Amino acid sequence: MTYLRLLKRLSGNKQVHNFGFLFSIQASNILISVVTIPLVVGAIGVEQLGLVDLSLSIVYTLNIIVSYGYNLSAPREVAINFADKEELSKIFSRVLLSKLVLAGGVGLLLVLATQNLGEFNRNSTILLFSAAVLLAEALFPHWLAQGLEKMHILSIGNLVSKVTYLGLIFWLVKSPEESFLVNFLLGISGVGANSLLLVYIVKYWGISFKRVSFHEIWVSLTDNFYLFLSSIAGYISINSGIIILSFFVTDYMLGAYSLADRVVRVLRIVPTIVIQAIYPRASRLYVTDKQEFNSFLRKSYILALIACLLVSLAAFLFSPIIVEVLAREHLTESIKVLKILAFVPFFASLNIANMILVLVSDNRKVLVKGTWVSFCVMVVICVGLSYRYGALGLASGLLLTELLIFTVQFYFNLLSIRTDTLHFYSLNKVFKRGTDNE
């Protein structure tokens, strides 16, 4: 009976719903990517696939500029002002227009780069058509749906976009000469689905477009600059490991590490999704009721730690099976790496509370300091361990880095948002006792 009561409570919990919808978005993205690969390879060949993936990687990196930290700041603004339609409309218009301006500027730079830089010019057609992905990112209302805790409509829109993309690939891409369409269709599918989502939001949620001045856009971009810097450091930290390793190991070992790394990247989204799911309610409670905020965050934090620990243990125990299913052979090196990296999700979950405390307090400089110091430490540790121990060294370095990220962010939180940090971790009495003893 107790378990049934618990399941009933969880089924009615909005944060659990948000987590489920966010996870479904990521899961559908991964599934469609897996299904699309054989279709694309069969149509355009491996060589063109390399150029397509290179172009997409470049555009995804440029998407950091388009998102410009709004995925962190805008949900908080929306969550706090969700009952004020007038203010909500202003936030909606300002963020959307700012992202469109950024997408236009980045797109223009991409055109200039393809015309004047030799490396870009080699696959300029594919790269230019890939710019449609930038527009899709600008129109993606993830930040708004997250702030309003209405993730269900977003998961439906994402699924429609990916299924449309799969159908268009099957219908239109038939030869290597049509390889420029692969990323273009991905972008256009996103633009179409996201445009429909925006129309739905405006009509159903009672939000309207407001006139936004250039000055307002400039102020918005200035305010988000620190979050933008933090996003860059976070992105490089996640994606630079394999680049570091490439200088010290053979192609075979790089491939063995890459296989395990792909698995862990999927698992590591769990702590990120937890933050996204609880962030809106935490933002409102932080403003209205600090005691309830601490209670809510503690409960969410404990559940997240337990969930991520179970994910990590499962990945560790089933690592041989996971590798054999993906590689279709027993790769001892990949299994060893995966057994170490399996605990990255749990170690990453340790920092969930620190991140929420920084985000709800809107202390952006603290986030930038923590992110960049952690990134620098990660580079030093991972370069040293990769040089000395290869793939296993890098895996151990990334695991150690997650612990240091928690420690560094906790330290900066103590310096800048000391009261909130001490109250959450119930350390206020401990620190007071230490001060009295002195």
DOTOR-878607 format. One record per residue (C-alpha): residue in one letter; x, y, z. Coordinates in steps of 0.05 Angstrom, whole numbers, plus 32768, in hexadecimal, padded with zeros to 4 digits. Layout:
BEGIN
aXYZ...
//
This chain:
BEGIN
m800080008000t803A802F8011y805880257FCCl801580327FAAr800D80727FD1l805480877FBDl804680797F74k800680A07F77r802A80DC7F95l806180D97F61s802F80D37F28g800F81157F3En805181397F49k805D81707F16q80A8816A7F1Cv80A481207F0Dh807A81307ED0n80AC81647EB9f80E581337EC2g80BF80FF7E9Af80B0812E7E61l80F781497E5Ff811281027E5Fs80E380EF7E26i80FD81297DFDq814581127E06a813280C97DFAs810D80D87DB9n814881027DA1i817780C77DADl814880947D8Fi813C80BC7D50s818780C87D49v8195807D7D4Dv815E806D7D1At817680A47CEBi81BF808E7CE7p81B680507CBBl818680777C8Dv81B780B07C83v81F580837C7Bg81D180597C48a81BD80977C20i81FB80C37C22g823580967C37v826680997C70e829280D17C53q825781027C4Bl823E80ED7C8Fg827F81067CADl8275814B7C8Dv822C814C7CA3d823F813C7CEBl8278816F7CEAs824881A57CD3l821581927D07s824981937D3Ei825E81DA7D29v821581F17D29y820681D17D6Ct824281F67D88l822882377D6Bn81E582287D8Bi8205823A7DCEi820782827DB5v81BE827F7D9Fs81A682637DE1y81D582957E05g81C4827D7E4By8179828A7E42n816C82407E50l8185824F7E97s816A82967EA4a812782977E7Fp8106825C7EA4r811182807EE6e80F282C17ECCv80B7829B7EAFa80AC82727EEFi80AC82B07F1Bn807C82D87EEDf8050829E7ED5a801082BF7EF1d801E83037ED1k800B82FD7E88e802483437E77e806983377E94l806B82F17E77s805D830D7E32k8096833E7E39i80C683077E4Ef80AE82DA7E15s80B783117DE1r80FB83287DFBv811A82E37DFFl80FE82CB7DBDl811483087D97s815983087DB8k816482C07DA3l814D82CF7D5Cv817E830A7D58l81B682DC7D70a81A382A67D3Eg81A482DA7D06g81E882F47D1Bv820682AF7D21g81E8829B7CDEl820882D77CBDl824C82C67CDCl8243827F7CC2v823782997C7Bl827682C47C7Fa829F828A7C9Bt828B825B7C63q82A0828F7C2Fn82E382A27C4Dl82FE82687C76g831B822C7C52e830881F87C86f82C0820F7C86n82BF82177C3Ar82CE81CC7C31n828681BA7C44s826781FF7C3Et822581E87C1Fi821781B67C56l822B81E87C8Cl820082207C70f81C281F47C6Cs81D081DD7CB3a81C382257CCAa817982137CCCv818981F17D0El819C82357D2Bl815682507D1Ba813682127D3Ae815D821F7D7Aa814782687D7Bl80FE82547D75f8100821A7DA7p80D582307DE3h80F481FF7E14w810382377E46l80BA824E7E46a809B82097E4Dq80CD81F97E84g80BD82387EABl8072822B7EA6e807C81E17EB5k805781CE7E76m8089819D7E5Ah8056816D7E3Ci8048819A7E00l809281A17DF4s809D81567DF3i8065814E7DC0g808381857D94n80C881667D98l80AD81227D85v808781407D49s80C781637D33k80F281257D36v80BF80F77D14t80B7812C7CDDy8102812E7CD5l810680E37CCFg80D080E27C9Al80F1811A7C71i813480F67C74f811480B67C5Aw80EF80DC7C23l8122810F7C0Av816980F87C18k817C80C47BE4s81C480D27BCEp820680F27BE5e81F481307BBDe81BA813C7BECs81E481397C2Cf81D981847C36l819081747C45v819E81497C83n81AB81817CB4f817D81B17C8Fl814281837C98l8153817C7CE2g815181C87CE8i811281D27CBFs80ED819C7CE6g810081C07D26v80EC82047D0Ag80A881E97CF5a809981C67D37n80B381FF7D62s808B82337D3Bl804B820B7D47l805E82067D91l806682527D94v8022825D7D73y8003822C7DA5i802482507DE0v800D82947DCAk7FC4827E7DC0y7FBB824B7DF7w7FE3826A7E30g7FCC82B17E22i801282CC7E13s801983037DDFf805283217DB8k806A83647DD3r809483997DB1v80DD83927DC6s811183C97DBCf815983BE7DA9h816D83DB7DECe814483A57E11i8166836F7DE7w81AA838C7DF6v819C838E7E41s818283477E3Fl81C1832F7E1Bt81ED83547E4Dd81C983367E88n81D282F07E6Bf821C82F77E5By823482D17E99l820482977E8Cf821D82957E44l8265828F7E5Es824F82577E8Ds822C82327E54i826C82347E2Aa829682177E63g826281E17E70y825D81CD7E27i82A981C97E1Fs82B081A17E5Fi827E816C7E47n829981677E00s82E481727E07g82F781307E29i82FC81087DEAi832481407DC8i8356813E7E01l835B80F37DFDs836880F47DB2f83AE81107DBEf83C480D67DE9v83A580947DD0t839C806B7D91d835F80707D65y8347802D7D80m834A80437DC8l832980857DB5g82F0805E7D96a82EB80317DD3y82E6806D7E01s82B580907DD2l828480567DD6a828280597E22d828080A57E21r824280A57DF5v821D80797E27v823080A67E62r821C80E67E3Dv81D680CA7E38l81D580B77E82r81F280FA7E97i81B4811E7E7Fv818E81037EBCp81AB81377EEDt81A1816E7EB9i8158815A7EB0v814E815A7EFBi816781A27EFFq813981B77EC6a80FD81937EE5i810281B37F2By811F81F77F16p80DC821B7F09r80BA82087F4Ba80FB82147F71s80FF825A7F53r80B8826C7F6Al80C2824F7FB0y810482747FB8v80E082B67FAEt80A182A57FD7d80B58274800Ek80FE8265801Eq80ED822F8051e80C182098020f80F782137FEBn812C81F18016s80FC81B88026f80EA81AE7FDDl813281B17FC5r814A81807FFAk8115814D7FE8s812381557F9Ey816E81517FA9i816A81107FD2l813D80EF7F9Ea816B81067F66l81A880E97F8Ai818580A67F94a816D80A47F4Bc81B180B67F2El81D480837F5Cl81A6804D7F41v81B480637EF9s81FF80607F07l81FC801C7F29a81D380007EEFa8205801B7EBCf823F7FFD7EE4l82207FB87EEDf82067FB27EA5s82427FD37E83p82587F927E60i82127F877E43i820B7FD17E2Fv824E7FD07E09e82407F8D7DE7v81FB7FA57DD0l82177FE67DB3a82597FCB7D96r82407F857D86e827F7F697DA5h82A17F657DE9l82CE7FA27DEEt82F47F9C7E2Fe83107FE37E2Bs82CB80037E22i82AF7FDA7E5Bk82E77FF27E8Av82DC803A7E76l829080347E7Ek829880157EC4i82BC80557ED9l829180877EB4a825280647ECDf8255808D7F0Dv825880D07EE9p820C80DA7EEEf820D80CF7F39f824980FC7F45a822A81317F18s81E9812E7F40l820F81467F7En8210818C7F60i81C581917F52a81B681B77F92n81F181E77F88m81D881F67F41i819182037F58l81A882317F8Fv81D0825A7F5Dl819A825D7F29v816082707F57s818982A67F78d819C82C07F32n81E582C57F47r820382BE7F01k824A82D17F12v824E82987F44l823982677F0Fv826D82817EDEk82A5827D7F12g829282367F26t828B821E7EDFw82CB823B7EC4v82F682277F00s82DA81E07EFAf82E981E07EB0c833181F57EBAv833B81C17EF0m831B818C7EC3v834B819C7E8Av838981967EB7i837281567ED8c835A81347E98v839781477E6Fg83C5812C7EA5l839F80EB7EB0s839480E07E65y83DE80E87E58r83F080B77E91y83B980837E8Dg8395808D7E4Aa834A80807E46l834480667E8Dg836880A47EA5l833880D27E81a82FC80AC7E9Ds831880B27EE4g832780FB7ED8l82E0810A7EC3l82C580E67F00l82F4810E7F2Dt82E0814E7F09e829781447F1Bl82AA81427F65l82D481807F5Ci829B81A47F38f826F81987F76t82A781B07FA5v82B881EE7F7Cq826F82037F73f826181F77FBDy829C82237FD0f8286825C7FA3n823F82557FBCl8258825D8003l827D829D7FF0s824382BE7FCAi8201829F7FE1r821982888025t81D7828D804Bd81B082658018t81E682308013l81EE8227805Eh81A382228069f819981EF8032y81D181C28049s81BE81CF8092l820481E780A0n81F2822980C0k81F9820D8107v823A81EA80F6f825A822A80DAk823F82538114r825D82228146g82A082268122t829E82728125d828D8271816Fn82C78243817Ee82F78273815C
//
